[in-house]
């Protein structure tokens, strides 16, 4: 029997166990709100009912209440109440447990004769984080129970760093690397000019990838409107389908607060001019001070008992630090929440964006890296600059219906359209035939059942999506410019605790893709996670999962000689990955004031049919080819610490990769063996906060030399040492001591403090030292 068949059989057995084990049930909220009592119904059958709260008297929902011997029980409802019937013996024990709180045990012989409601208070364990994480299992979990490698960036961190784009926050995540517009998780991606991302971007659980290039747009949602960024490290296709080959990034947007709020932020900065005399000699503007900046307005309010809204408008402008790198963008964001009833809620998010950018593609050599390159090779000539104007529109509606305390479902829609208009150097439009138009649209239905037995859940559903593009650049060997790619999928996931402290999660997803409405590519993706909560502070975990990625339209059909000679490849096959990991997470406290979390994990990811751009001598052009069967092994360790009152925090992360092209027994291109990240922040004198971050990436062992055929010194690379510094102060607190809110915040940032010159991706110099000052006012 194959490994895949064995896993499928196991998951089926888990499903059967979940559906037919236990007979606990939970009453609706209206019934739970009635006067609760404990009644002796017969010698062996009791009705257990009561109320659960924390030390502050606040009700706790999702607490597991069950009989230890039989596992019969329920989870507490949103108001902390519970009620269930069970056959018991006098020697049985009633367990009340929730991760992050100390469990309580009650002997049946001691409580069976009580006539009053059980009033149970749980004490929180200081050392365990009580943050919520959704992406790992499509359901809310406390971070202390997540069975896979993950990272979360909360709104406080986003605000303290004063970030405007998503990629700026991802640079501080251990195990992630950013190469201009491309994200790699633990070496999953080398370099392919941003097309065909192996990391999937979600917004509140809905995929949001470029329709033509299947790329991540870092401006998809304004950073000020994000509650947290959740990152899964490792294949996630069993839950989210194609694109989650290497990992998943989920942007959880902010809810609409009960109090109205207005926020205004403006910032300005400069790129430090180069001091390199050779570079300045080649480009006369290299010694000039070049500015960047922006302005942002946000508003949120609850209009009435049913309707709430969030609005954001932001302008970003940049003169760039390279020749031909100026640009600006204007973006509007709107989120509406409408409460149809207590059980039904509709959310609608929409984003409109207009941009106009000069794009620097590749340099003119290592001695002239600030100017774009010029190519003259035989009959082929081109240059490394582009100038475009474009629009993007996003619509993300979601309906949530809570049928009862045990069952609810989501219906999510999505539509993401782009239009790109190439421009001549003087800013005038190129012919209309050069336009690129693309649309990705679809819907998903997701059902969640919480049977209330052994902390179990069952999630299942289906999706239907389509991609359509219209562009001259995608005319393939079939001479068609219209491209379509319908996609369908069904998925299911089961999570349960077969024994105390052991959590098992298994899932399957079947995807089918029509390649340009002709051929069909399908994939069955399983996953299995097992975690053991050995102590309240120590979690052991192991996971297995598969991922895949269907080639992007730009990889399969691109046909252009504007910047490099590129030819289509209609025979590209989907990429596949299989990931394994085993890890441990330990949380503790030092003198009850310092929270510490230690995480260590070993992993292995095997890849098949990796798509890479390669130069083909017979056609004298680049093509995207299925070249590589690869293996990436390694380990990762992180240490996070924070003072309970928020006075200081710190992070250390180290990732080691052992990567190999199985076919050639050589290292993979553009992967760094070592990554080290350190950072922290400290509150000083009550009114100032200082933060510092350090990033190190070792020089890649191997780079692809094919680009050097056309681009001078494209095979050059080096290591990366970058230090970022920031200082912020709440001015109104500083000058008006009686003001505790701190509504005016000033932040000074120095990025690349040491002004370390390094190559971010082939033939592209990373930004020099930059200075930025921002002012934010909340009303």
N, C-alpha and C positions, 0 to 999 in steps of 0.2 A: 504493500500500500504506500502511495506517495505521501510525502510530508504534508502537502496541502490537504489531501483527503483525510489524513489523521486529525488535523486541526479542525476541519469542518465537522467531523464526527464528534469530536469533543465538544464543540460549541453547541451542537444539536442536543447532546446529553445535558449540557448545562441548561438549555432552554426548557427541556422537559422537566428537569428538576425544579426550576423556578415556577413553572406554571402549575405544577401539581403538589408542591410541598407546602405545608402550613395551611391553616384555615383562619388566620387572623383577618380582621377587617377593621375599617375605620368609618365612623359615622360622619355625616356631613357637618359643616360648621354650625348650622342652625340647631342641630340636635346636640352638638357638643356644648353650645352655649346654655343649654338647659341645666337645671340643677343636677350636678353630678353626684353620684353616690356609688357606694360599693355594696352589692347585694349578694348574699349567699343564696344561690339558686338551688343547689342540691349538694350532696355530700362532696362531690368531686368537681363540680362545674361552678366557676365564679365569674362574675362580671367585675372587671377592674376599670376604675375611672378616676380621673384626677386632673391636677393642674401642675405644670412644670414651669419654673422661672429661674432666673439667675439671682446673684446676690443683691442686685439692685431692684429686684421685684419685676423685672421685665420678662414677659413670656418668651419661652424658647420653642421654636418650631423645628421639626425634623429630628427630635430626640427619639432614640430607639427604646421602646419599652417592650420587653419580651420575657417569656419563661425560659430559663436557662436550659432545662432538660429537653423541651419540645420545640423550642424556637418559635412558638406561637407569640404573636404580638403585633404592634402597630408603631407608627411614628406619630409624634404629637403634631397637632394642627397649627395653623398660623397664630392662634391665640394661646398656644401652649397646652391645650386640653388633649386628653386621650380617653379612649373607652374601647374595651375589647373583652371577649369572653374566651375562657380557656379551661380545659380539664387539667386539674392540678392535684398534687399530693401535698400533705403538710410539710414534707421535707423539700419541696421545690423552692427555687429562688427566683424572685422577680428582679431582672436587671434593668437599670435605667442608665443609658450611656449616650454620650455624644462626644465626638472628637473635639479636643480643646477644653473639655471639662472633666472633672473627676467623676468616675462612675459610682453609682450607688446600688447596693444590694439589699433586698428585703426578703426575709424568710416568710413563706406563705403562712406558716403557723402563727406568726406574730401580727399579721395584718388582716387575716381572713375575717375576723370578727368585728372589724371597725365598721361603723355605720357612716362615718363622715367621709368627705372627699379626701383623697390622698393629695396633700400639698407637699410637693417635692422641690427642693432648692438645690441646684447644681453649682459647684464652685469652679471657676475658671482656672485652668492651669496656665500660669504666666508664661512659661517657656514655649508654648505652642502658638504659632501664628493662627489668627482666626480670619485671615483674608479668604475671599472666595475666588475660585478659579473655575471657569466654565469649559474652555476649549478641549481639555483632555478627554472628556466623556460626554460632551453635549449637554451636561447637566451641572448645576452648581455643586462644587465640592470645596471643603476647606483645604487650604494649601497643604496642610499636614497629612492629607490622605491621597494626594494626587500620585498615581502609580507610574508616571513617566517623567522624563527630564523636562523641566519647564522653567520659564522665567516670566516674571510679571513686572511691568513698569506702571506705577500708579500715578494718579493726577498730581500728587504733591511733587513727585520727582520731575514730571514734565514741566510743572510750573517753576520749580526751583532752578531748572536748567534753562528756562526761558527759550524753549524750542519752537521752531516754526514749521519744520518738516519731519516726517517720520524717520528718515534715514539718520538724522542727527541723534535720535534717541537709541537707535539700534546699534550704533557704534560702541556703546558702553555695555553691551550684553556679552558675557563670556560664551565662547563657542560660535559667535556670529562674526562675519567679516563683511564689509561693504566695499565694493569696487565701483565707485561713482554711482551708477544706477542699478546695481546688481547685488543681491543678498545671497550669501552662502552660509549654510548651517553645517558646522563640523566638516567642512571641505566638500560638501555636496556639489558645489559649482566651481568651475574654473573661471573662464571668461568667454563671453559670446556677444559683446556689445549690447547687453541688456535684454536680448530677446530670449524667450523660452525659459522663464524663471522656474527653478526647481523648488521654490518656496511659495506656498499659497497664501494670498492675502484675503482675509475675511473682514467684514464690517458687521458687527453684531450677528455673526454666524453666517452671513451671506457672502459668497465669493465675489470679489471685485478685482478682476484682472483685465489687462488691455485686450481688446478683441482681436487685434491682428498679431501683436508680438507676444501675447500672453505674459506681459511684464507687470511689475509692481509700480504703481504710480504713488510716489511718496507724498503727494499733496491730495490724496483721495478724500481725507477728512481733516479739517483744521485741528491742529494738536490741542488747542485750547478747549475743544469740545469732546475730548477723549477722557473717559473715566480711568481706563487702564489699557495697557497693551499686553496681551497674553501671547506667549511664544512657546510652541511645542518643538522640541529638538528631536527629529527622527521622523520616519515615514508616517503620514497621517491619512493615506488614501482610504483606509477602511472606514473612516468617518466622513471624509470630505472630498474624495474622488481625485481626479487628475490634477496635477500640479503640486500635490502635497508629497512629492517624492522625497524631499529632504527635510521638510518641516512646515509648520503652519504659524502664521501671525494673525491674530484676531484683535481688531480694534473694537473695544467696548465703549460705546458713546455714553456721555453723561445723561443721567435722568433729568427730568425737568423739576427743579426745586419748587417747594411751596412758596418761597419768598421770591419776589421779582429781583432781578439783578442786572446791572449794566456794567460792562467792563470795557475800558479803552486801553489799548497798548500801542505804543509807537517805539520804534528802535532805529538806530543808525549805526553804521560801522564802516571800517576801512580795511582794505587789503594792504598790508605793508609792502611798499615797493621793493623790488629785488635789489640786492647789493652786488650781484654778480656782474662784473664789468663786461664780460663776453656776452651775456644775455642781453644787457642793455645796448650793446653795440649793434646787435641784430635787430632789436625792436626798440624804436625810439620812445615808445610810451611805457616801457618797462619800469622807468623810474618815476612814473606819475602815481599820485595817490588816487586810488579808485574806490568809489563808495558803494555801499549796499544799504538797504533799509526797508522799512515797511510800516504799515499802520493796520490796526485791527480793531473792529468794533463787535461786541457781543451783547446779546440781550436775551434774557429768559424770563418767563412769567407764566403763572397759572391764570388763564383768562376767566374761567369759572370752574365749577365743580367737575366738569367733564373734559375741558380742553386746556391744554398747556402747550407752550411753544418755546423753541430756542432758535435764535437767528445769529448768524455770524457773517461778517464781511471782512475780507482781508486783501490787502495790496502788498505785493512783494516786488522789489526792484533790485537789480544788481548790475553794476558796470563790469563785473568780472575781473579776474586777475590774469586772464589769458587773452591773446588776440582773438577777436571774433567770439566773445562770450557774454555780451550784454543781453539783458532780457528783463521782462516784467510779466506779472500775472495778476489778474483780478478774479476773486472767487467769492461766491455767495453760498451759504449753507443754511438750510431750514429744516427743523425737526418739529413735527406735530404729534402730540399724544392726545388721542380721543378715547374717553372711557364710555363705551356704549352702555355697559352695565357693570355691576360688581364683578361679573365673570368674564366679560369680553372687553378687550382693549385693542385699539388700532394705532400703530405708529407709522409715520411716513417721514422719510428722510430724502432730501433732494439736494444736489450740489450742481451748480453751474460755474464753469470756469472758462476764462479767456486768457490766452497767453501769446506772447510774441518773443521769440528767443533766437539769438545767434547760438550756434552749437559748435563747439570745438571738438573735433573727432580724433585727430592725431597730430602729434608735433612734427616739427621740421628737423628732428634729430636731438640727441642729448646735449649738444652744444648750443642748440637754439630751441629750447623746449617751450617757450612762451608764445611762439608763432606757430600757426597751423602749417602742416606739411604740404608739399607739392610733389606730385608723382609724375614722372615722365619715363615710361618704360616701353620701348618699342612703339607700337601703335596706340598704347594706352596712356592716357593722361587724366589726372584728377587732382583734387585738393581736399584737405581735411577740414573743410568748413561747411556748415549748413545754416540756413536761415528759414525759419518756419513761423507760421501763425496758425493757431488752432483753437478749437473749442471742445469742451467735454461736458457731458450732461449725465447725471446719475439720479436714479429713482429707486428707492428701497422701501417698499411698503411691507408691513408685518401685521398680522392678526394673531392675537393670543386669546384662546378660550379655555378657561379653567372649568371643566365639566363638574368636577368634585375634588375633594381633597386628595384623591388618588390618581386622577387622570386629567391631563390637559394636552393641548396641541397648539402648534404654530403653523401658520401659512405665510411663507415669505415669498415675495416677488423681487425681481431685480432687473434693471435695465441700465446699461452703461454704453453710451454712444460717444464717438470721437469723430472729429473732422480735422484734418491737417492740411494746410495750404502752404506748399513751398514758395519761397520768395526769392527774388533776385537780390544781388548785393545792395542795390539802391533801395530795397524795401518794397518794390512793386511786385505784384503777383505773377507767378509763373502760369503757363496755360492751365486751364481748368482740368485737363486730362491728367495733370500731375497730382491732383488732390487724392488724399487717402481718407476713405470713410469706413467706419466700422461700428458694429453694434453687437453687444452681447446681452442676451435677455433670457429670462427663464423664471421658474417658480419651484418651490419646495414645500412639501407638507411633512411635518415631523410630529409624531405622537409620543407622549411620555406617560408611562404607567408606573405608579409607585404602590405596589401591593401592600406595603407595610410589614413585610416579612423579612427578617434577617437583613434589614437595610438594603433591600433589593430595588432594582429599577429595570424597566424594559423600554427601550427607545427604538422606534422603527419609522420608516417613511420612504418617500420617493422624490426624485427631482427630474425636471425636464428643462433643458437649456438649449440654446442655439447661438451660433456665431455667424455673422454675415459681414463680408467686407467687399468693398468696391475700390480697386486701385490698379493703376497701370503697372506699378512696381511688382504686383503679384500675378502677372500674366505668366503662367507656366508653359510647359511644353504642349499643353492642350489649347493654347491661345485664348483662354478664358480669363476675364478680369474679375468676374463675380465669384466669390467663394462663400460656401456655406458649410457649416459643421454642426449638425444636430447632435445632442448628447442626452442620454437617459440613464437613470440609476435607481436602484432600490437598496436600502440598507437596514440593518438591525444591530442592536447592541444590547447585551444583557450584563448586568452587574449585580452581584450578590455576595453575601458572606456565609459560605457553607459551614464554617466553624467560627467561633469567636476570634476576632482580631485578624482573620484572614479574609481579604477582599479579592474576588475574582471578577474580571471584566473581559468579555469576549465579544467580538463583532465581525460582521461580514458585510461587504458591499459589492454589488455587481454593477459595472458600468459598461455601456455600449456607446460607441462613437461612430458616426457616419463621416468618413473622410471625404469631404467635398461632395456629400450625398451619394457617393459611389460605394467604396469598400467600407466594411464595418470592422472596427477594432473593439474587442471586448476584454474585460479583465475582472477577475474575482479577487478581491483584496481582503484577507483575513487579518485579525489582530487578536492578541491575547495578553492581558496584563494581570499579574498577581502581586499583591502587596501584603506584607505582614506587619501589623502594628505590635512589635515585640514589647514595647513599653509605651506609655503615653508620649514619650519624647523620641523614640527610635522607630523609624519605618524602614523596612527592607522592601525592595521592589525588583521585579524583573519583567521585561516586556519583549514581545515579538510582534512585528508588523510588516506589512508589505505596502509598497507605494508604486505609483506609475505616473507617467506624464505623456500625453499625446502631443506630437509635434505641433508647434505653433504654425499658423498660416505663414508667418514671415520666414520660418525655417524651411518649410516645404516648397513654397512657391516663389520666393524672392527672386527677382530677375532684374538686375540693375548694374550699371557701371558708373554711377554718379561719383562714388567715393572709393570703392574697390570693385573689382570684377566679381560679380556674384551670379551664380547659375542655380536654377531650381533643381530640386531632387524629389520627384513624385513618389519615390519608393521608401521614404523614411518610415521606420517602425517606432512604436512607442517605447520610451525608456521604462525600465523596471528597477525596483530596489527592494531589498529585504534587510530589515534592521533588527538587531538584538541588543539588549542592554541589561545590565544588572547594577543596582546601585543602592545606596543607603542615605537617609536623611536624618540627622540628629539635631534636636533643638534643646537648648538648655538656657539657664540664666546664671549670671554672675552677680552675687550680692543682691539679687532680685531687682537690679536696676538696668542691667545690660542683657539684652536678648541676643543669643548667638544661634546661628543655623549653619551646620556643616553638611555639605552634600558632596558625595563622591560617586562617580559612575564609570564603568567600563562599557564600551560599545563597539559594535562592528556593523558596518553597512556595506552590503554587496550590491553592485550595480551592473545592469546588463543594457546593452544597446545605447550607451550614453551618446548623445548627439553633440558633435563638435564641428566648428567650421575648419575645413582643411583645404589647402591649395591642391588642385588637380592639374597636373602637368599636361594631360592630354587635351584639356579644354581651356587651359591657361586662365583659370578662374577658381574662386573659392566656391565650395559647396558644403552644406550641412550634411554630415554623414554619421551613420551608426558605426562608431569606431571602437568604442572602448568597453571592455568588461573589466570592472574595477572593484577593488576592495579597500575600504578605509576602516582601520582599527584605531583605537585610542582610548584615552581616559580624560576625564574632566573633574576638577574639584573646585568648589567655591566655598567661601566663608562670608557670611553676612552678619553684621552686628548693628544693633541700634539701641540707643538709650530710651527707656520706656517713655520719658517725657518729651522725646524728640530733640534733645540738645545736640546729639551727634549720631552719625551712622557711618558705616564703612562697608566696602565690598572688595574681596580679592577673588580672582578667578584665573585658573590656568587650564589650558587645553593642549593636549598633545595628539598629533595625528601621525599615523603610519599608513601611508597611502601608496597604492601600487596599481599600475596598469597590468592586469593579469596577462594580457596577450604579449606584451613586450618585456615584462618584469622590470619596468622602469617606473620612477615616481610619476604621479599625475601632474599635469601642468598647472601652474598658478596656485598651488596650495602651499601654505606655510605649515611647517611641522610644529611650531610653537606659537602659542598666543598667551599673553599675560595681560590682565586688566586689573587695575587697582583704582579705587576712588573713595571719596568720603566727603562729608560736610560737617561743619561745626558752627554752632551758634555762639557768638561772642558778644559780651556786654549787653545782652538782652535784645539788642536792636540790629545786629549784623549777623549775616550768615556767610561763611566762607566755604567754598567747595573746590576740590581739585580732583582731576582724573588723569590717569596715565594708561596709554595703550602701547603694547609692543607686539609686533608681528615679525617673525623671522623671515629672511629672504627665501622666496620659493626655491626649492631644489631644482626645478625644471620649468622652463618657459617654452612656449611654442615659437619656433623660429620661422614659421610660414609667413607671418606678417612682415618679417624683415625683408622679404623679397621685394615688397613695394614700399614699406615704410622704414625710413632710416632709423636704426638703433631701436627697433620695436622689441627686441629681445632683452633690452636692459631692464634690470630690476634691482631692488635693494630692500633692506629691512625697514621697519617703521618704529619710530620712537616719538610719541606725541603726548604732550602735557597740555591740559586745558585748565584754566583757572577762572573762577567766578566769585564775585562778591555782591551781595544784595543787602538792602536795608529798607525797612518800612519807615518812610520819612515822617509820616504823621505821628507814629509812635515815638520817633526820636525827638521831635520838637514839641509834641503835645502829649505829655506823659499820661494824661487821663484817657487817652484814646486807646482802647485795647484791640480794636478791629484791624488796624493797619491797612487802610484802604489805598495808600499810595506806596508803590514799591519801585525802587530804582535798582537796576542790576547792571553790573559791569562785567564783561566777559573778555578774556584773552584766549583765543583758540590757537593751538600750536605755539605755545608760549616760548619754546626754545627755537622756533623758526627752523625746524628740521625739514630739509627738502627730501621728499620721498616720492616714489612713483606709485600712484594708486592703482592703475591698471595699464596695460600696454600702451606706450607712447602718450602718456597723460600724467603730467605733474600735479600732485595734490596741492591744495591751497597752502599759501604761506601763512605767516602769523597774521591774525586778524584781530581787530579790536571792535567791541560792540557795546553800546550803552542803550538801555531800554527803560522806559517808564510805563508803569501800568497803574491805572486808576480804577477802583471798583466803587460803584455808587449804589 
